[in-house]
Amino acid sequence: MELALLWTPGARPESATTGSVFVRPRLAARIANRRAANWTLENAPWSPVKAGRHVVTKLTEWGYRLDHEREADITALTVLLARAALTDGGRRISLHLADQNHQALILILSHQSGPAPEGPEGEDLLREVTALGVVSCGTDTDREDGGRRRWALTDLDE
């Protein structure tokens, strides 16, 4: 079974303009039948770095041997996602990590309702995350499942 994100119908990636980042409006995420871990972090200046440490430490516990560059990229993308979630203004964020077939899903919930970031703020975040070598990434809002979500799927080179 592969690490999967379930998408609802929407615009197709080929409709994006040159230089734009495609943002899907709705994401239904389900983490099942695979190793997973999660943490709740307070809205504090140190929480993004702490989130990065949690992810790298857990991946190491699961047996992944990340070289220095890959570890730095995974930490950086986790920090970017966590910082963005903290700007939503909630009291806490939730960090979820799952792995399968040498890939890791990093998902952060801000627990704040409202529209997912669109335009420059949302696109800039996704460009920064994409530059760190992810397979896929995105943002969305689901009031029934913890508010705003930001996620990235990345390969884990051994």
N, CA, C and O of each residue as an XYZ file, in Angstrom:
632
protein
N       0.842     -1.173      0.000
C       0.000      0.000      0.000
C       0.888      1.236      0.000
O       1.854      1.287      0.761
N       0.599      2.212     -0.810
C       1.424      3.404     -0.911
C       0.895      4.513     -0.032
O      -0.285      4.537      0.317
N       1.787      5.443      0.327
C       1.410      6.642      1.035
C       0.492      7.425      0.130
O       0.875      7.748     -0.995
N      -0.697      7.738      0.574
C      -1.675      8.324     -0.337
C      -2.329      9.558      0.250
O      -2.589      9.631      1.451
N      -2.586     10.509     -0.600
C      -3.430     11.654     -0.286
C      -4.616     11.558     -1.219
O      -4.446     11.377     -2.424
N      -5.797     11.674     -0.685
C      -7.001     11.541     -1.489
C      -7.480     12.915     -1.899
O      -7.665     13.787     -1.050
N      -7.683     13.120     -3.189
C      -8.062     14.431     -3.703
C      -9.526     14.451     -4.101
O     -10.060     13.459     -4.598
N     -10.167     15.582     -3.878
C     -11.504     15.775     -4.406
C     -11.355     16.450     -5.755
O     -10.329     17.077     -6.019
N     -12.373     16.335     -6.625
C     -12.261     16.916     -7.964
C     -11.985     18.414     -7.900
O     -12.443     19.099     -6.986
N     -11.253     18.901     -8.850
C     -10.928     20.321     -8.924
C     -10.203     20.616    -10.210
O     -10.210     19.814    -11.144
N      -9.576     21.779    -10.251
C      -8.831     22.175    -11.441
C      -7.665     21.231    -11.662
O      -7.159     20.640    -10.708
N      -7.244     21.084    -12.869
C      -6.149     20.191    -13.234
C      -4.836     20.972    -13.238
O      -4.828     22.162    -13.551
N      -3.719     20.313    -12.891
C      -2.429     20.992    -12.877
C      -2.055     21.621    -14.216
O      -1.382     22.651    -14.240
N      -2.475     21.025    -15.323
C      -2.090     21.578    -16.621
C      -2.728     22.933    -16.889
O      -2.334     23.618    -17.833
N      -3.723     23.342    -16.065
C      -4.355     24.645    -16.261
C      -3.562     25.772    -15.604
O      -3.908     26.943    -15.765
N      -2.503     25.434    -14.865
C      -1.685     26.455    -14.214
C      -0.867     27.219    -15.243
O      -0.465     26.670    -16.269
N      -0.626     28.489    -14.955
C       0.178     29.312    -15.853
C       1.646     29.133    -15.531
O       1.991     28.661    -14.448
N       2.512     29.501    -16.456
C       3.941     29.379    -16.258
C       4.355     30.194    -15.043
O       3.962     31.350    -14.889
N       5.145     29.579    -14.192
C       5.639     30.254    -13.001
C       4.674     30.223    -11.828
O       5.008     30.721    -10.753
N       3.497     29.659    -12.000
C       2.549     29.603    -10.894
C       2.662     28.258    -10.179
O       3.149     27.276    -10.740
N       2.208     28.238     -8.948
C       2.166     27.020     -8.164
C       0.710     26.617     -8.076
O      -0.139     27.417     -7.683
N       0.417     25.380     -8.441
C      -0.957     24.901     -8.435
C      -1.375     24.600     -7.005
O      -0.701     23.836     -6.314
N      -2.478     25.190     -6.550
C      -3.017     24.960     -5.219
C      -4.368     24.295     -5.372
O      -5.289     24.872     -5.951
N      -4.490     23.090     -4.858
C      -5.767     22.385     -4.930
C      -6.654     22.880     -3.801
O      -6.188     23.031     -2.672
N      -7.920     23.134     -4.086
C      -8.788     23.741     -3.077
C      -9.190     22.829     -1.926
O      -9.427     23.343     -0.833
N      -9.282     21.519     -2.094
C      -9.723     20.611     -1.041
C      -8.841     19.377     -1.004
O      -8.520     18.802     -2.044
N      -8.461     18.983      0.165
C      -7.642     17.802      0.366
C      -8.270     16.975      1.467
O      -8.591     17.505      2.530
N      -8.444     15.731      1.240
C      -8.880     14.823      2.290
C      -7.706     13.900      2.580
O      -7.378     13.039      1.764
N      -7.081     14.071      3.720
C      -5.906     13.276      4.066
C      -6.306     12.161      5.008
O      -7.081     12.359      5.944
N      -5.766     10.994      4.744
C      -5.999      9.857      5.608
C      -4.677      9.128      5.762
O      -4.082      8.684      4.780
N      -4.228      9.012      6.989
C      -3.005      8.269      7.271
C      -3.440      6.980      7.934
O      -3.922      6.987      9.067
N      -3.270      5.863      7.224
C      -3.706      4.568      7.752
C      -2.776      3.473      7.244
O      -2.168      3.600      6.181
N      -2.675      2.402      8.014
C      -1.901      1.226      7.632
C      -0.432      1.529      7.346
O       0.155      0.960      6.426
N       0.151      2.411      8.124
C       1.568      2.733      7.986
C       2.051      3.318      9.310
O       1.252      3.711     10.160
N       3.367      3.369      9.469
C       3.913      3.973     10.689
C       3.552      5.441     10.705
O       3.570      6.107      9.669
N       3.225      5.942     11.875
C       2.888      7.358     11.998
C       3.217      7.842     13.407
O       3.269      7.065     14.360
N       3.435      9.135     13.503
C       3.682      9.785     14.787
C       3.048     11.173     14.719
O       2.871     11.735     13.638
N       2.713     11.711     15.878
C       2.190     13.078     15.893
C       2.560     13.762     17.192
O       2.801     13.126     18.218
N       2.595     15.081     17.111
C       2.953     15.919     18.242
C       2.059     17.158     18.230
O       1.634     17.619     17.170
N       1.783     17.682     19.403
C       1.095     18.962     19.541
C       2.126     19.966     20.037
O       2.830     19.717     21.016
N       2.206     21.092     19.359
C       3.180     22.127     19.710
C       2.459     23.435     19.995
O       1.473     23.770     19.339
N       2.957     24.164     20.973
C       2.362     25.454     21.307
C       2.747     26.509     20.275
O       3.713     26.339     19.530
N       1.994     27.584     20.239
C       2.321     28.698     19.357
C       3.411     29.518     20.043
O       3.132     30.429     20.822
N       4.646     29.173     19.734
C       5.818     29.808     20.336
C       6.904     29.932     19.286
O       6.934     29.157     18.330
N       7.797     30.895     19.452
C       8.854     31.102     18.453
C       9.742     29.884     18.216
O      10.276     29.716     17.119
N       9.906     29.039     19.222
C      10.787     27.869     19.090
C      10.090     26.636     18.511
O      10.757     25.650     18.197
N       8.789     26.669     18.366
C       8.054     25.488     17.914
C       8.428     24.997     16.513
O       8.514     23.784     16.323
N       8.658     25.872     15.514
C       9.048     25.346     14.198
C      10.352     24.537     14.224
O      10.443     23.493     13.579
N      11.343     25.006     14.952
C      12.616     24.277     15.040
C      12.405     22.964     15.798
O      12.972     21.932     15.438
N      11.587     23.015     16.842
C      11.274     21.809     17.601
C      10.569     20.792     16.701
O      10.845     19.595     16.787
N       9.663     21.258     15.843
C       8.966     20.376     14.901
C       9.974     19.693     13.977
O       9.884     18.488     13.742
N      10.926     20.453     13.459
C      11.958     19.882     12.596
C      12.754     18.805     13.302
O      13.053     17.766     12.713
N      13.102     19.037     14.558
C      13.849     18.031     15.338
C      13.017     16.774     15.559
O      13.533     15.661     15.466
N      11.713     16.953     15.857
C      10.836     15.799     16.051
C      10.836     14.902     14.811
O      10.967     13.683     14.919
N      10.689     15.515     13.635
C      10.601     14.748     12.386
C      11.894     13.995     12.122
O      11.861     12.793     11.856
N      13.019     14.669     12.188
C      14.303     14.016     11.905
C      14.608     12.929     12.930
O      15.095     11.858     12.568
N      14.330     13.190     14.192
C      14.565     12.191     15.235
C      13.719     10.941     15.002
O      14.217      9.822     15.120
N      12.441     11.130     14.671
C      11.562      9.977     14.451
C      11.992      9.195     13.210
O      11.989      7.964     13.229
N      12.356      9.881     12.146
C      12.814      9.178     10.937
C      14.068      8.357     11.238
O      14.220      7.250     10.723
N      14.960      8.891     12.063
C      16.157      8.159     12.476
C      15.769      6.935     13.300
O      16.326      5.855     13.102
N      14.812      7.094     14.231
C      14.329      5.963     15.025
C      13.732      4.883     14.127
O      13.848      3.695     14.426
N      13.099      5.283     13.039
C      12.491      4.330     12.113
C      13.524      3.681     11.191
O      13.169      2.843     10.361
N      14.796      4.057     11.327
C      15.858      3.391     10.581
C      16.345      4.097      9.339
O      17.156      3.542      8.598
N      15.878      5.297      9.090
C      16.361      6.032      7.919
C      17.706      6.671      8.239
O      17.894      7.277      9.294
N      18.634      6.520      7.304
C      19.958      7.133      7.449
C      20.020      8.314      6.503
O      20.364      8.167      5.330
N      19.688      9.474      7.014
C      19.658     10.685      6.204
C      21.031     11.326      6.199
O      21.643     11.519      7.249
N      21.517     11.658      4.997
C      22.778     12.388      4.964
C      22.506     13.815      5.457
O      21.356     14.226      5.610
N      23.572     14.546      5.697
C      23.443     15.886      6.286
C      22.556     16.797      5.436
O      21.718     17.525      5.969
N      22.739     16.755      4.128
C      21.959     17.621      3.235
C      20.468     17.269      3.267
O      19.621     18.160      3.338
N      20.149     15.983      3.215
C      18.735     15.560      3.226
C      18.093     15.893      4.566
O      16.949     16.344      4.613
N      18.826     15.673      5.655
C      18.334     16.021      6.985
C      18.047     17.518      7.077
O      17.025     17.926      7.630
N      18.946     18.330      6.537
C      18.751     19.789      6.555
C      17.523     20.190      5.743
O      16.763     21.059      6.169
N      17.316     19.568      4.575
C      16.148     19.873      3.743
C      14.846     19.488      4.436
O      13.881     20.252      4.405
N      14.805     18.317      5.058
C      13.599     17.861      5.751
C      13.311     18.766      6.948
O      12.158     19.112      7.207
N      14.356     19.144      7.672
C      14.174     20.075      8.786
C      13.653     21.408      8.281
O      12.720     21.969      8.855
N      14.253     21.923      7.204
C      13.839     23.222      6.663
C      12.395     23.205      6.179
O      11.656     24.158      6.428
N      11.975     22.142      5.492
C      10.591     22.116      5.009
C       9.615     21.995      6.171
O       8.531     22.577      6.122
N       9.971     21.257      7.210
C       9.110     21.166      8.391
C       9.009     22.518      9.081
O       7.924     22.916      9.506
N      10.122     23.225      9.198
C      10.129     24.554      9.808
C       9.253     25.515      9.008
O       8.478     26.275      9.589
N       9.371     25.488      7.679
C       8.537     26.365      6.839
C       7.050     26.088      7.042
O       6.262     27.019      7.206
N       6.664     24.816      7.032
C       5.256     24.466      7.215
C       4.761     24.873      8.604
O       3.651     25.388      8.744
N       5.584     24.642      9.626
C       5.191     24.987     10.994
C       5.080     26.501     11.176
O       4.134     26.974     11.806
N       6.020     27.257     10.641
C       5.948     28.728     10.748
C       4.668     29.257     10.107
O       3.994     30.124     10.661
N       4.349     28.723      8.940
C       3.134     29.165      8.254
C       1.902     28.839      9.088
O       0.989     29.658      9.189
N       1.866     27.648      9.687
C       0.724     27.265     10.520
C       0.604     28.164     11.741
O      -0.502     28.521     12.145
N       1.725     28.527     12.324
C       1.700     29.379     13.510
C       1.202     30.789     13.200
O       0.642     31.454     14.071
N       1.404     31.246     11.967
C       0.925     32.586     11.606
C      -0.594     32.642     11.518
O      -1.166     33.730     11.455
N      -1.256     31.490     11.513
C      -2.719     31.483     11.518
C      -3.279     31.986     12.836
O      -4.452     32.351     12.908
N      -2.447     32.014     13.898
C      -2.839     32.634     15.145
C      -3.456     31.752     16.205
O      -3.915     32.257     17.229
N      -3.481     30.469     15.994
C      -4.045     29.578     17.007
C      -3.126     29.404     18.196
O      -1.990     29.879     18.191
N      -3.621     28.721     19.217
C      -2.826     28.468     20.418
C      -1.871     27.305     20.234
O      -0.896     27.175     20.973
N      -2.153     26.444     19.233
C      -1.331     25.259     19.043
C      -1.379     24.825     17.577
O      -2.231     25.260     16.802
N      -0.440     23.958     17.232
C      -0.447     23.292     15.930
C      -0.242     21.806     16.185
O       0.277     21.412     17.229
N      -0.652     20.989     15.227
C      -0.420     19.546     15.304
C       0.486     19.146     14.147
O       0.255     19.523     12.998
N       1.503     18.387     14.466
C       2.457     17.876     13.488
C       2.221     16.381     13.349
O       2.212     15.654     14.342
N       2.032     15.924     12.116
C       1.811     14.500     11.843
C       2.872     14.030     10.852
O       3.184     14.725      9.885
N       3.414     12.857     11.100
C       4.448     12.274     10.255
C       4.078     10.825      9.968
O       3.713     10.081     10.878
N       4.172     10.432      8.720
C       3.959      9.034      8.339
C       5.001      8.671      7.292
O       5.467      9.531      6.545
N       5.366      7.387      7.243
C       6.321      6.947      6.225
C       5.854      5.652      5.587
O       5.126      4.864      6.190
N       6.286      5.456      4.371
C       6.080      4.194      3.673
C       6.862      4.228      2.371
O       6.943      5.264      1.711
N       7.427      3.108      2.012
C       8.171      2.975      0.752
C       9.204      4.084      0.556
O       9.327      4.640     -0.536
N       9.936      4.398      1.605
C      11.006      5.398      1.564
C      10.500      6.792      1.219
O      11.205      7.577      0.585
N       9.288      7.092      1.636
C       8.736      8.444      1.517
C       8.156      8.833      2.869
O       7.712      7.978      3.635
N       8.166     10.133      3.154
C       7.590     10.644      4.398
C       6.560     11.710      4.065
O       6.774     12.557      3.199
N       5.444     11.651      4.767
C       4.413     12.675      4.693
C       4.517     13.503      5.954
O       4.429     12.975      7.062
N       4.706     14.806      5.785
C       4.741     15.741      6.901
C       3.518     16.628      6.748
O       3.379     17.337      5.751
N       2.632     16.589      7.734
C       1.357     17.295      7.687
C       1.231     18.131      8.947
O       1.424     17.626     10.053
N       0.904     19.416      8.784
C       0.752     20.298      9.935
C      -0.625     20.949      9.894
O      -1.017     21.549      8.893
N      -1.347     20.817     10.999
C      -2.671     21.414     11.155
C      -2.557     22.630     12.068
O      -1.916     22.571     13.118
N      -3.185     23.732     11.660
C      -3.145     24.933     12.498
C      -4.342     25.030     13.426
O      -4.322     25.818     14.372
N      -5.378     24.251     13.180
C      -6.600     24.267     13.988
C      -7.311     25.615     13.932
O      -8.042     25.975     14.855
N      -7.098     26.351     12.859
C      -7.771     27.625     12.645
C      -8.601     27.530     11.385
O      -8.107     27.123     10.334
N      -9.866     27.906     11.492
C     -10.718     27.865     10.308
C     -10.464     29.091      9.445
O      -9.756     30.015      9.843
N     -11.038     29.082      8.292
C     -10.844     30.165      7.344
C     -10.231     29.618      6.082
O      -9.797     28.466      6.044
N     -10.191     30.431      5.051
C      -9.674     29.941      3.769
C      -8.182     29.629      3.831
O      -7.419     30.263      4.561
N      -7.797     28.642      3.048
C      -6.372     28.322      2.913
C      -5.680     29.508      2.269
O      -6.289     30.215      1.466
N      -4.430     29.738      2.601
C      -3.729     30.852      1.993
C      -3.647     30.698      0.487
O      -3.230     29.657     -0.019
N      -4.036     31.707     -0.201
C      -3.956     31.716     -1.654
C      -3.166     32.941     -2.073
O      -2.787     33.766     -1.242
N      -2.928     33.048     -3.332
C      -2.190     34.202     -3.818
C      -0.738     34.128     -3.408
O      -0.198     33.039     -3.217
N      -0.098     35.284     -3.269
C       1.347     35.309     -3.018
C       1.781     34.550     -1.772
O       2.772     33.821     -1.820
N       1.059     34.699     -0.641
C       1.492     34.035      0.585
C       1.503     32.517      0.424
O       2.516     31.882      0.715
N       0.408     31.925     -0.028
C       0.329     30.477     -0.203
C       1.268     29.974     -1.278
O       1.919     28.945     -1.100
N       1.348     30.688     -2.396
C       2.230     30.270     -3.488
C       3.686     30.377     -3.080
O       4.487     29.504     -3.416
N       4.044     31.432     -2.360
C       5.432     31.583     -1.913
C       5.835     30.434     -0.999
O       6.933     29.893     -1.130
N       4.959     30.059     -0.076
C       5.258     28.953      0.817
C       5.490     27.677      0.014
O       6.468     26.965      0.243
N       4.602     27.390     -0.916
C       4.737     26.161     -1.698
C       5.979     26.181     -2.582
O       6.600     25.138     -2.785
N       6.351     27.335     -3.107
C       7.598     27.431     -3.891
C       8.809     27.123     -3.017
O       9.712     26.394     -3.430
N       8.823     27.681     -1.810
C       9.942     27.437     -0.898
C      10.038     25.957     -0.531
O      11.126     25.381     -0.521
N       8.894     25.351     -0.232
C       8.879     23.938      0.129
C       9.301     23.080     -1.064
O      10.084     22.143     -0.907
N       8.791     23.394     -2.248
C       9.129     22.637     -3.459
C      10.630     22.700     -3.746
O      11.212     21.720     -4.213
N      11.253     23.832     -3.474
C      12.688     23.992     -3.711
C      13.531     23.064     -2.836
O      14.719     22.876     -3.096
N      12.924     22.487     -1.806
C      13.652     21.598     -0.904
C      13.556     20.131     -1.319
O      13.879     19.239     -0.535
N      13.116     19.886     -2.543
C      13.145     18.534     -3.097
C      12.001     17.642     -2.665
O      12.214     16.469     -2.356
N      10.789     18.175     -2.636
C       9.637     17.355     -2.271
C       9.008     16.717     -3.505
O       9.166     17.216     -4.619
N       8.302     15.622     -3.300
C       7.575     14.952     -4.372
C       6.290     15.722     -4.663
O       5.891     15.881     -5.816
N       5.647     16.199     -3.583
C       4.376     16.892     -3.696
C       4.155     17.710     -2.432
O       4.681     17.362     -1.374
N       3.384     18.793     -2.524
C       3.057     19.590     -1.352
C       1.774     20.359     -1.615
O       1.338     20.471     -2.761
N       1.168     20.888     -0.565
C      -0.052     21.646     -0.763
C      -0.590     22.233      0.523
O      -0.054     22.005      1.607
N      -1.669     22.998      0.379
C      -2.386     23.592      1.502
C      -3.872     23.453      1.242
O      -4.309     23.367      0.094
N      -4.637     23.433      2.303
C      -6.090     23.475      2.167
C      -6.717     23.781      3.513
O      -6.026     23.861      4.528
N      -8.016     23.951      3.516
C      -8.764     24.198      4.744
C      -9.908     23.209      4.834
O     -10.636     22.990      3.866
N     -10.059     22.618      6.003
C     -11.176     21.730      6.259
C     -11.648     21.988      7.679
O     -10.986     21.590      8.637
N     -12.774     22.643      7.818
C     -13.286     22.995      9.146
C     -13.629     21.770      9.977
O     -13.633     21.842     11.205
N     -13.916     20.645      9.330
C     -14.273     19.432     10.060
C     -13.049     18.653     10.520
O     -13.180     17.754     11.352
N     -11.879     18.966     10.011
C     -10.700     18.151     10.290
C      -9.506     19.002     10.723
O      -8.389     18.778     10.257
N      -9.727     19.960     11.595
C      -8.602     20.671     12.175
C      -8.209     21.978     11.524
O      -7.130     22.494     11.814
N      -9.035     22.536     10.657
C      -8.716     23.834     10.089
C      -7.741     23.758      8.945
O      -7.836     22.863      8.105
N      -6.803     24.685      8.897
C      -5.856     24.765      7.789
C      -4.800     23.670      7.891
O      -4.283     23.370      8.967
N      -4.496     23.081      6.724
C      -3.473     22.031      6.636
C      -2.424     22.448      5.630
O      -2.719     23.028      4.585
N      -1.209     22.139      5.973
C      -0.077     22.305      5.056
C       0.678     20.982      5.100
O       0.880     20.414      6.174
N       1.091     20.494      3.942
C       1.723     19.182      3.913
C       2.766     19.098      2.808
O       2.758     19.857      1.838
N       3.662     18.141      3.002
C       4.676     17.837      1.988
C       4.956     16.337      2.009
O       5.011     15.717      3.071
N       5.127     15.781      0.850
C       5.519     14.384      0.672
C       6.922     14.406      0.090
O       7.155     15.019     -0.951
N       7.854     13.740      0.755
C       9.250     13.784      0.328
C       9.864     12.394      0.311
O       9.492     11.526      1.100
N      10.806     12.197     -0.597
C      11.556     10.948     -0.653
C      12.590     10.934      0.458
O      13.125     11.971      0.849
N      12.857      9.737      0.957
C      13.872      9.545      2.002
C      14.975      8.694      1.401
O      14.865      7.469      1.343
N      16.023      9.338      0.959
C      17.148      8.616      0.365
C      17.928      7.925      1.450
O      18.264      8.534      2.466
N      18.220      6.657      1.244
C      19.024      5.911      2.229
C      20.411      5.699      1.696
O      21.245      5.093      2.369
